[in-house]
């Protein structure tokens, strides 16, 4: 496999390292290796007995990991979605012993910048959008078969696209003439169907985001991994999650809030905080990239980091 020359600048690196409160001999899981920006800093903070276990469902990312850190005995990577977190922890014997878990959500810069992956409306390429190009259904295949109402629902739910029905109807009309197999082709269909969009924002932005989220089941995978993280972490272990849009951040925020509150009891029932058995403690406020980081890496402007600690 040829590794993409595109680089990926990790966001909020210093904040992530601080949030994870890294112990030299601790065990950490990077659920989204990407190009190893965060992993590098975690490894730099570990001693000889520390351990970093990484995951990524992109085979190219796995190859990069093996090339960069394959000779480091403290490091290993498993190909697969972070929704397999619990199984990975069981298989590697670290269930309930992990000191920190990092999840850096969304699509990586190399994936976005590589036209052959089909994520971007700014450059033409095959309409794929799969984070693992060897598994699941491509965006082209889905758009070729999905009902108009289903397409509209996806665009509205995951992209908050106001003109979802109009765009979905245009896609169905276009595919009746010829298959929609290229990113530029889809972007053009959406632009022609879209009556208005904010200045300096491509009309296909929200639709491409929505389709990508659907194809990769990104929100379902996120909900799954958050629940699994509770049992994977040790008492006092940290969970750090970087989100890039409101749908992801809302799920993370709600999860931390609910787990910090503990078991639900009927109103008026006199219970102590301890009796409610909270499993997480929220640590600080949500963090965003500083202006200096945004100036260097514009994609960090929407990043939000939330951190919590396992209590029980």
SERO-4910 file (N, C-alpha, C, O; in steps of 0.05 Angstrom, whole numbers):
BEGIN
 pado doro    nc1    nc2    nc3   cac1   cac2   cac3    cc1    cc2    cc3    oc1    oc2    oc3
  Unk    A     17    -24      0      0      0      0     17     25      0     37     26     15
  Unk    A     10     45    -17     26     69    -18     15     89      3     -9     95      3
  Unk    A     32     98     21     23    116     42     20    144     31     37    154     16
  Unk    A     -2    157     37     -7    184     27     14    203     37     21    202     61
  Unk    A     23    221     20     43    241     29     30    263     45     45    278     58
  Unk    A      4    264     46     -9    285     62     -3    281     91     -2    258    101
  Unk    A      0    303    105      5    302    134    -20    310    149    -39    321    138
  Unk    A    -20    304    174    -43    310    191    -32    325    216    -15    314    230
  Unk    A    -42    349    221    -34    364    244    -54    358    267    -77    366    265
  Unk    A    -45    345    288    -64    339    310    -72    365    325    -56    384    326
  Unk    A    -96    365    335   -106    388    349   -104    384    380   -106    362    390
  Unk    A   -102    407    394   -103    407    423    -84    387    436    -91    375    456
  Unk    A    -60    384    424    -41    363    434    -33    368    463    -35    349    479
  Unk    A    -25    392    470    -17    397    497    -40    393    517    -36    382    539
  Unk    A    -63    401    509    -87    398    526    -94    369    530   -102    361    552
  Unk    A    -90    353    509    -96    324    511    -76    311    530    -85    295    547
  Unk    A    -51    317    528    -31    305    545    -36    312    574    -34    296    592
  Unk    A    -43    338    579    -50    347    606    -75    332    616    -76    323    639
  Unk    A    -95    330    599   -121    318    606   -118    289    614   -131    280    633
  Unk    A   -100    275    600    -97    246    606    -81    241    631    -80    219    642
  Unk    A    -67    263    641    -52    260    666    -34    235    665    -36    218    683
  Unk    A    -17    234    645     -2    210    639     18    202    660     35    218    669
  Unk    A     16    177    669     35    164    687     56    149    670     49    137    650
  Unk    A     81    150    678    102    138    663     98    109    658    105     98    637
  Unk    A     85     95    677     81     66    675     52     59    669     43     37    673
  Unk    A     36     79    659      8     75    654      2     61    628     20     57    611
  Unk    A    -23     54    625    -34     41    601    -53     60    588    -72     69    601
  Unk    A    -49     65    562    -66     85    548    -76     73    521    -62     57    509
  Unk    A    -99     82    513   -111     74    488   -117     98    471   -131    116    480
  Unk    A   -106     99    447   -112    119    427   -131    106    407   -122     91    390
  Unk    A   -157    112    409   -177     99    393   -178    109    364   -192     97    348
  Unk    A   -163    130    358   -163    142    331   -135    150    324   -129    174    326
  Unk    A   -118    132    316    -90    137    312    -85    159    291    -68    176    295
  Unk    A    -99    157    269    -95    177    248    -67    176    236    -60    156    223
  Unk    A    -52    196    241    -24    196    232     -5    197    256     19    202    253
  Unk    A    -16    193    280      2    189    303     10    214    318     29    213    334
  Unk    A     -2    237    312      6    261    326      2    261    356     20    268    371
  Unk    A    -21    252    365    -26    249    393    -10    226    405      0    227    427
  Unk    A     -9    204    390      5    180    399     35    187    405     46    177    425
  Unk    A     47    203    388     75    210    392     79    223    419     98    218    433
  Unk    A     61    242    425     64    257    450     58    239    474     71    242    495
  Unk    A     40    221    472     34    202    494     58    185    499     67    181    522
  Unk    A     70    174    477     94    157    480    117    173    492    132    162    508
  Unk    A    120    198    485    141    215    496    138    218    527    158    223    540
  Unk    A    114    215    537    109    219    565    110    193    581    109    193    605
  Unk    A    112    170    566    113    144    579    141    136    585    160    143    571
  Unk    A    144    120    607    170    108    613    173     81    599    157     74    582
  Unk    A    193     66    607    199     41    594    177     20    598    173      2    582
  Unk    A    163     22    620    142      2    626    114     12    619     94     -3    622
  Unk    A    112     36    608     86     46    599     77     32    574     92     17    561
  Unk    A     52     36    567     40     21    544     20     38    530      3     51    542
  Unk    A     21     39    503      2     53    487    -10     33    466      5     22    450
  Unk    A    -36     29    468    -50     12    449    -67     31    431    -83     47    440
  Unk    A    -63     28    405    -77     45    386    -96     30    369    -93      5    365
  Unk    A   -116     44    358   -135     32    340   -140     51    317   -137     76    320
  Unk    A   -147     40    294   -156     56    271   -168     37    251   -158     16    246
  Unk    A   -190     45    239   -202     28    219   -192     33    191   -199     18    172
  Unk    A   -176     53    188   -164     60    162   -138     44    159   -119     48    174
  Unk    A   -136     26    139   -112     10    136    -87     26    130    -65     18    137
  Unk    A    -91     50    118    -68     67    113    -57     78    139    -32     80    143
  Unk    A    -74     84    158    -65     94    184    -50     72    199    -30     78    213
  Unk    A    -60     48    197    -46     25    210    -18     21    199      1     16    214
  Unk    A    -16     24    173     11     22    160     30     44    170     53     39    175
  Unk    A     19     68    172     35     90    183     44     84    211     67     89    218
  Unk    A     26     74    227     32     67    255     55     47    257     73     50    273
  Unk    A     53     26    241     73      6    241    100     16    232    121      8    241
  Unk    A     99     34    212    124     46    202    137     64    223    161     64    226
  Unk    A    120     80    237    131     99    257    139     86    283    161     92    294
  Unk    A    122     68    293    126     58    320    128     28    323    128     17    345
  Unk    A    131     14    300    131    -15    300    153    -27    317    151    -49    326
  Unk    A    175    -12    320    198    -22    335    197    -14    365    216    -20    380
  Unk    A    176      0    373    174      9    400    158    -12    416    134    -17    410
  Unk    A    171    -25    435    158    -47    449    134    -38    467    118    -54    476
  Unk    A    133    -12    471    111     -1    487     86      3    471     64     10    482
  Unk    A     87     -1    445     66      7    427     55    -17    411     70    -35    403
  Unk    A     28    -17    407     16    -36    388     -8    -23    376    -20     -5    388
  Unk    A    -16    -31    352    -40    -21    339    -57    -43    329    -47    -64    319
  Unk    A    -83    -40    331   -103    -59    322   -120    -45    301   -131    -24    306
  Unk    A   -123    -58    278   -140    -47    258   -169    -53    265   -177    -76    270
  Unk    A   -185    -32    265   -214    -35    271   -225    -10    282   -211      9    290
  Unk    A   -252     -9    283   -266     14    294   -263     15    324   -260     -6    337
  Unk    A   -264     39    336   -262     41    365   -287     30    379   -288     29    403
  Unk    A   -307     23    363   -330      9    375   -322    -19    384   -338    -32    398
  Unk    A   -298    -28    377   -288    -54    386   -270    -50    411   -255    -68    418
  Unk    A   -273    -27    424   -255    -21    447   -256    -43    468   -235    -52    478
  Unk    A   -279    -52    476   -281    -72    497   -268    -98    490   -254   -110    506
  Unk    A   -272   -107    465   -259   -131    456   -229   -128    456   -215   -147    464
  Unk    A   -220   -105    447   -191   -101    446   -179   -102    474   -158   -114    479
  Unk    A   -193    -89    493   -184    -90    521   -183   -118    532   -165   -125    546
  Unk    A   -203   -134    526   -204   -162    535   -181   -178    522   -167   -192    536
  Unk    A   -178   -174    496   -158   -190    482   -129   -183    491   -112   -201    490
  Unk    A   -125   -159    499    -98   -150    507    -94   -151    537    -73   -144    547
  Unk    A   -114   -160    552   -112   -163    581   -111   -137    597    -99   -136    618
  Unk    A   -124   -116    586   -122    -91    600   -150    -81    610   -153    -58    618
  Unk    A   -170    -98    608   -197    -90    616   -197    -80    645   -187    -94    663
  Unk    A   -207    -56    650   -208    -45    676   -182    -35    687   -180    -28    711
  Unk    A   -161    -34    670   -135    -26    679   -124     -2    663   -101      7    668
  Unk    A   -139      9    645   -130     30    627   -131     57    641   -151     65    653
  Unk    A   -109     72    640   -107     98    654   -118    121    637   -125    142    648
  Unk    A   -120    117    611   -131    139    595   -139    130    567   -126    113    555
  Unk    A   -161    141    557   -171    135    531   -174    161    516   -186    180    526
  Unk    A   -164    162    491   -167    186    474   -183    179    449   -177    159    436
  Unk    A   -202    195    443   -218    193    419   -217    220    404   -227    240    415
  Unk    A   -206    220    380   -204    244    364   -223    239    340   -215    225    321
  Unk    A   -247    250    341   -268    241    323   -267    254    296   -251    272    291
  Unk    A   -283    243    278   -285    254    251   -265    243    231   -251    224    237
  Unk    A   -263    257    209   -245    249    187   -219    263    190   -217    286    199
  Unk    A   -197    249    184   -170    260    187   -163    276    162   -175    273    141
  Unk    A   -143    294    164   -135    310    142   -125    293    118   -133    299     95
  Unk    A   -109    272    122   -101    256     99   -124    243     85   -124    241     60
  Unk    A   -145    235    100   -168    224     87   -183    245     71   -192    240     48
  Unk    A   -186    268     82   -200    290     69   -185    300     45   -198    307     25
  Unk    A   -159    301     47   -143    313     25   -137    294      2   -129    302    -19
  Unk    A   -141    268      7   -136    248    -14   -161    244    -31   -181    232    -22
  Unk    A   -160    254    -55   -184    253    -73   -194    225    -77   -218    221    -81
  Unk    A   -176    206    -76   -184    178    -82   -202    166    -60   -215    146    -64
  Unk    A   -203    179    -36   -220    169    -14   -248    179    -16   -266    168     -4
  Unk    A   -253    200    -32   -280    209    -37   -294    224    -15   -319    225    -14
  Unk    A   -279    236      3   -291    252     25   -297    281     17   -314    293     29
  Unk    A   -282    291     -2   -282    320     -7   -298    328    -32   -296    315    -53
  Unk    A   -313    350    -29   -327    361    -52   -310    380    -67   -318    390    -89
  Unk    A   -286    386    -57   -269    406    -69   -251    395    -91   -239    409   -107
  Unk    A   -248    368    -92   -232    356   -113   -246    330   -122   -258    316   -106
  Unk    A   -244    325   -147   -259    302   -158   -245    276   -152   -220    273   -153
  Unk    A   -261    256   -146   -251    229   -140   -275    210   -138   -298    218   -139
  Unk    A   -269    184   -136   -291    165   -133   -307    170   -108   -295    177    -87
  Unk    A   -333    168   -109   -350    174    -87   -352    151    -67   -370    134    -68
  Unk    A   -332    150    -49   -330    127    -31   -338    135     -3   -359    127      7
  Unk    A   -321    151     11   -326    162     38   -323    141     60   -329    148     83
  Unk    A   -315    117     55   -312     98     77   -285    102     91   -264    105     77
  Unk    A   -285    103    117   -260    105    132   -244     79    130   -219     80    130
  Unk    A   -258     57    127   -245     32    120   -254     24     92   -277     14     89
  Unk    A   -238     29     71   -247     25     44   -252     -4     36   -261    -10     14
  Unk    A   -246    -22     55   -249    -51     49   -274    -62     63   -280    -86     60
  Unk    A   -289    -46     77   -313    -56     91   -336    -37     87   -332    -12     85
  Unk    A   -360    -48     87   -384    -32     85   -391    -23     57   -378    -32     38
  Unk    A   -411     -6     55   -421      3     30   -411     31     24   -410     48     42
  Unk    A   -403     37      0   -393     63     -7   -416     83    -10   -439     75    -12
  Unk    A   -409    109    -10   -429    129    -13   -443    127    -40   -467    131    -42
  Unk    A   -427    120    -61   -439    117    -87   -460     94    -88   -481     98    -99
  Unk    A   -453     72    -75   -471     49    -75   -497     56    -59   -519     49    -67
  Unk    A   -493     70    -37   -516     77    -20   -534     96    -35   -559     93    -35
  Unk    A   -523    117    -47   -539    137    -61   -552    124    -85   -573    134    -94
  Unk    A   -541    103    -96   -553     90   -119   -577     73   -112   -593     66   -130
  Unk    A   -581     66    -86   -602     48    -78   -622     60    -58   -645     52    -58
  Unk    A   -613     79    -42   -630     90    -21   -655    104    -31   -654    117    -52
  Unk    A   -676    101    -16   -701    115    -23   -698    145    -19   -681    153     -3
  Unk    A   -713    160    -33   -712    189    -32   -716    199     -3   -702    217      7
  Unk    A   -736    188     11   -741    196     38   -718    190     57   -712    205     75
  Unk    A   -705    167     52   -682    160     68   -659    179     64   -646    188     84
  Unk    A   -654    186     40   -632    206     34   -638    232     47   -621    245     60
  Unk    A   -663    241     45   -671    267     57   -668    266     87   -659    285    100
  Unk    A   -675    243     99   -673    240    128   -644    242    137   -638    254    158
  Unk    A   -626    229    123   -598    229    130   -587    258    127   -572    267    145
  Unk    A   -594    272    106   -584    299    102   -593    318    124   -579    335    133
  Unk    A   -618    314    133   -629    330    154   -618    323    181   -611    341    197
  Unk    A   -617    297    187   -609    289    214   -580    294    219   -572    303    241
  Unk    A   -562    287    200   -534    288    205   -520    314    194   -497    320    200
  Unk    A   -535    329    177   -524    353    166   -540    378    173   -531    400    168
  Unk    A   -563    374    184   -581    396    190   -585    413    165   -586    438    166
  Unk    A   -588    399    143   -591    412    117   -620    421    113   -638    404    112
  Unk    A   -625    447    111   -652    457    109   -666    448     84   -691    445     83
  Unk    A   -651    444     63   -663    437     37   -659    407     31   -654    399      8
  Unk    A   -660    391     52   -654    362     49   -672    349     29   -663    333     12
  Unk    A   -698    354     30   -717    341     12   -712    350    -17   -714    333    -36
  Unk    A   -706    375    -21   -701    385    -48   -676    372    -60   -676    364    -83
  Unk    A   -655    370    -43   -630    358    -52   -634    328    -57   -624    317    -77
  Unk    A   -648    314    -40   -653    286    -43   -668    280    -69   -662    261    -83
  Unk    A   -688    297    -75   -703    294   -100   -685    297   -124   -687    283   -144
  Unk    A   -667    317   -123   -648    322   -145   -629    298   -149   -623    291   -171
  Unk    A   -620    286   -127   -603    263   -128   -617    239   -142   -606    226   -159
  Unk    A   -642    235   -134   -657    213   -146   -662    217   -176   -661    199   -192
  Unk    A   -668    242   -183   -672    248   -212   -646    244   -227   -646    234   -250
  Unk    A   -624    253   -216   -598    251   -230   -590    222   -233   -579    214   -254
  Unk    A   -594    205   -213   -585    177   -215   -602    161   -235   -593    141   -245
  Unk    A   -626    171   -240   -642    158   -260   -631    162   -288   -636    146   -306
  Unk    A   -615    183   -292   -602    188   -317   -575    174   -320   -569    163   -341
  Unk    A   -560    174   -298   -534    159   -298   -525    156   -269   -533    172   -251
  Unk    A   -510    135   -263   -501    130   -236   -484    154   -225   -469    166   -240
  Unk    A   -487    160   -199   -472    181   -187   -447    168   -174   -450    155   -153
  Unk    A   -424    171   -186   -401    156   -178   -377    173   -171   -356    163   -162
  Unk    A   -379    199   -175   -356    217   -171   -364    240   -151   -387    248   -151
  Unk    A   -345    249   -135   -351    270   -116   -359    296   -130   -377    310   -121
  Unk    A   -345    303   -152   -352    328   -166   -380    326   -178   -394    346   -179
  Unk    A   -387    303   -186   -414    298   -197   -435    304   -176   -455    318   -181
  Unk    A   -432    292   -152   -451    296   -131   -451    325   -122   -472    337   -117
  Unk    A   -428    337   -119   -426    365   -110   -441    384   -130   -454    403   -121
  Unk    A   -439    378   -155   -453    394   -175   -483    391   -173   -498    410   -176
  Unk    A   -492    366   -169   -521    361   -166   -532    377   -142   -553    389   -144
  Unk    A   -517    376   -120   -526    389    -96   -526    420   -100   -545    433    -92
  Unk    A   -505    430   -113   -503    459   -117   -526    469   -135   -537    490   -129
  Unk    A   -533    454   -155   -555    462   -173   -582    461   -159   -600    476   -165
  Unk    A   -584    442   -140   -610    440   -126   -613    459   -102   -635    464    -93
  Unk    A   -590    469    -92   -590    485    -68   -597    514    -75   -582    527    -90
  Unk    A   -618    526    -63   -626    553    -70   -610    575    -57   -609    597    -67
  Unk    A   -597    568    -34   -582    589    -19   -564    575      1   -570    554     12
  Unk    A   -541    588      5   -522    578     25   -505    601     36   -503    622     22
  Unk    A   -494    598     60   -478    620     71   -454    627     54   -443    610     40
  Unk    A   -446    652     55   -423    662     40   -398    647     48   -394    641     72
  Unk    A   -382    640     29   -356    627     33   -359    598     42   -339    586     51
  Unk    A   -382    586     40   -387    558     47   -398    544     23   -418    553     11
  Unk    A   -385    522     15   -394    507     -9   -422    496     -3   -427    486     19
  Unk    A   -440    497    -23   -468    487    -18   -469    457    -12   -489    448     -1
  Unk    A   -448    442    -18   -448    413    -13   -437    406     15   -436    383     22
  Unk    A   -428    426     30   -414    421     55   -431    403     74   -421    382     83
  Unk    A   -455    411     80   -471    397    100   -480    369     89   -481    350    105
  Unk    A   -486    368     64   -494    342     52   -472    322     53   -476    298     59
  Unk    A   -448    330     45   -425    312     46   -419    303     74   -413    279     79
  Unk    A   -421    321     94   -417    313    122   -438    292    130   -431    272    142
  Unk    A   -463    297    123   -484    279    131   -480    251    119   -484    231    133
  Unk    A   -474    250     93   -470    224     80   -447    209     92   -449    185     97
  Unk    A   -425    223     97   -401    211    110   -408    199    137   -400    177    143
  Unk    A   -422    214    153   -430    205    180   -447    180    178   -444    161    193
  Unk    A   -466    180    159   -483    157    156   -468    133    146   -471    111    157
  Unk    A   -452    136    126   -437    114    114   -420    100    135   -417     75    135
  Unk    A   -408    115    152   -389    104    172   -402    100    200   -388     92    219
  Unk    A   -428    104    202   -442    101    227   -427    115    250   -424    103    271
  Unk    A   -419    139    245   -401    153    264   -414    158    291   -401    155    312
  Unk    A   -439    165    291   -452    171    317   -459    146    332   -457    145    357
  Unk    A   -467    125    318   -472    100    331   -447     88    343   -447     77    365
  Unk    A   -425     90    328   -399     80    338   -391     96    363   -380     84    382
  Unk    A   -396    122    363   -388    139    386   -404    131    410   -392    128    432
  Unk    A   -430    128    408   -446    120    431   -437     93    442   -437     90    466
  Unk    A   -430     75    424   -421     49    433   -394     50    449   -392     38    470
  Unk    A   -375     65    438   -349     66    451   -350     80    478   -335     73    496
  Unk    A   -366    100    480   -368    115    506   -378     96    528   -367     96    550
  Unk    A   -398     80    522   -408     61    542   -387     41    549   -383     34    573
  Unk    A   -372     31    530   -351     11    535   -328     22    551   -316      8    567
  Unk    A   -322     48    547   -300     61    561   -302     60    591   -282     59    605
  Unk    A   -327     60    601   -331     59    630   -318     35    643   -306     37    664
  Unk    A   -320     12    630   -309    -13    641   -280    -17    634   -266    -32    648
  Unk    A   -271     -5    612   -243     -8    604   -225      9    622   -202      0    628
  Unk    A   -234     32    630   -217     49    647   -214     38    675   -232     24    685
  Unk    A   -192     44    688   -188     38    716   -200     60    732   -206     81    721
  Unk    A   -204     56    758   -214     78    775   -194    101    774   -170     96    779
  Unk    A   -203    124    768   -185    147    765   -175    151    737   -161    171    731
  Unk    A   -182    132    719   -173    135    691   -188    157    677   -211    163    684
  Unk    A   -176    169    657   -187    192    643   -198    185    615   -186    168    601
  Unk    A   -220    197    608   -231    196    581   -230    223    569   -241    242    580
  Unk    A   -216    226    546   -213    251    532   -224    248    504   -215    230    489
  Unk    A   -243    265    496   -256    263    470   -255    290    456   -264    310    467
  Unk    A   -245    290    432   -244    314    415   -266    311    394   -266    292    378
  Unk    A   -285    330    394   -307    330    374   -302    353    355   -289    373    361
  Unk    A   -315    351    331   -312    372    311   -338    383    301   -338    402    285
  Unk    A   -360    372    310   -386    384    303   -406    379    325   -402    361    342
  Unk    A   -427    394    325   -446    394    348   -459    367    353   -465    361    376
  Unk    A   -464    351    332   -477    325    337   -459    307    355   -469    295    373
  Unk    A   -433    306    348   -414    290    364   -413    302    392   -415    287    412
  Unk    A   -408    328    394   -404    340    420   -428    337    438   -426    334    462
  Unk    A   -452    338    426   -476    335    442   -478    307    455   -485    305    478
  Unk    A   -470    287    440   -470    260    450   -450    257    473   -456    246    494
  Unk    A   -426    268    469   -405    266    490   -414    281    515   -411    271    537
  Unk    A   -424    305    511   -432    322    534   -454    309    550   -453    308    574
  Unk    A   -474    298    536   -496    284    549   -487    259    564   -495    254    587
  Unk    A   -469    244    552   -459    220    564   -444    226    590   -450    214    611
  Unk    A   -427    246    590   -412    253    614   -431    263    635   -428    256    659
  Unk    A   -450    280    627   -469    290    647   -485    268    660   -489    268    684
  Unk    A   -495    250    644   -512    228    655   -495    210    673   -505    201    694
  Unk    A   -471    203    665   -454    186    681   -444    200    706   -439    186    726
  Unk    A   -442    226    705   -434    241    729   -457    244    749   -453    246    773
  Unk    A   -482    243    738   -505    244    755   -511    218    769   -519    217    792
  Unk    A   -506    196    755   -511    170    766   -538    159    760   -552    168    741
  Unk    A   -547    139    776   -573    126    771   -596    146    774   -595    164    790
  Unk    A   -616    142    757   -640    159    758   -659    149    779   -665    125    780
  Unk    A   -669    167    796   -689    160    816   -714    178    812   -711    201    802
  Unk    A   -737    169    820   -761    186    818   -757    212    834   -744    212    855
  Unk    A   -769    234    824   -767    259    838   -778    256    867   -799    243    871
  Unk    A   -765    268    886   -774    267    913   -762    245    930   -765    245    954
  Unk    A   -750    225    917   -738    203    932   -712    213    945   -694    222    931
  Unk    A   -709    211    971   -686    221    985   -662    202    982   -661    182    995
  Unk    A   -643    209    965   -619    193    961   -595    211    962   -596    234    955
  Unk    A   -573    199    971   -548    214    971   -534    211    944   -541    195    928
  Unk    A   -514    228    940   -498    226    916   -485    199    913   -483    188    891
  Unk    A   -475    188    935   -462    162    935   -482    140    927   -475    122    913
  Unk    A   -507    142    937   -527    122    930   -535    123    901   -544    103    890
  Unk    A   -530    146    887   -537    148    859   -515    135    842   -519    132    818
  Unk    A   -493    128    854   -471    113    841   -461    126    815   -462    113    794
  Unk    A   -453    151    816   -441    163    791   -416    148    783   -401    140    800
  Unk    A   -412    146    757   -389    131    747   -367    149    736   -344    141    733
  Unk    A   -374    174    730   -354    193    719   -355    219    735   -375    226    747
  Unk    A   -333    233    733   -331    260    744   -322    278    721   -301    274    710
  Unk    A   -338    298    715   -330    317    694   -306    333    704   -305    343    727
  Unk    A   -286    336    686   -262    351    693   -261    377    677   -256    377    653
  Unk    A   -265    399    690   -263    425    678   -284    431    657   -303    415    653
  Unk    A   -280    453    643   -298    461    621   -288    450    595   -265    442    592
  Unk    A   -306    449    575   -298    442    548   -276    461    538   -279    485    542
  Unk    A   -256    450    525   -234    466    515   -235    468    484   -242    449    470
  Unk    A   -229    492    474   -227    496    445   -198    505    438   -183    512    456
  Unk    A   -192    503    413   -166    511    404   -161    541    408   -179    557    404
  Unk    A   -137    548    415   -129    575    418   -126    589    391   -122    575    371
  Unk    A   -126    615    391   -124    630    366    -98    623    351    -97    621    327
  Unk    A    -76    620    367    -50    613    355    -51    587    340    -39    583    319
  Unk    A    -65    567    352    -68    541    339    -85    543    314    -79    530    294
  Unk    A   -107    558    316   -125    561    293   -110    574    270   -114    567    247
  Unk    A    -93    594    276    -78    607    255    -60    588    240    -56    590    216
  Unk    A    -49    568    255    -31    549    243    -46    525    230    -36    513    210
  Unk    A    -69    519    240    -85    496    231   -114    504    231   -128    501    252
  Unk    A   -125    513    209   -152    523    208   -173    502    215   -194    508    224
  Unk    A   -166    477    211   -185    455    217   -189    451    247   -208    437    255
  Unk    A   -172    464    263   -176    462    292   -197    481    303   -204    480    327
  Unk    A   -208    498    286   -226    519    296   -251    508    308   -263    521    325
  Unk    A   -260    485    299   -285    473    310   -280    452    330   -299    439    340
  Unk    A   -255    447    338   -249    425    357   -258    432    385   -254    455    394
  Unk    A   -270    413    398   -278    416    426   -269    391    442   -275    368    434
  Unk    A   -254    395    463   -244    374    480   -259    372    506   -261    392    520
  Unk    A   -270    349    512   -284    344    538   -270    321    552   -261    302    540
  Unk    A   -267    324    578   -252    305    594   -268    296    619   -281    312    631
  Unk    A   -266    270    625   -279    260    649   -261    239    662   -244    228    649
  Unk    A   -267    233    687   -251    214    702   -269    192    714   -291    199    725
  Unk    A   -261    167    712   -278    146    723   -277    146    753   -255    147    765
  Unk    A   -300    144    765   -303    144    794   -307    116    805   -295    109    826
  Unk    A   -323     99    792   -329     73    803   -335     54    780   -341     30    785
***
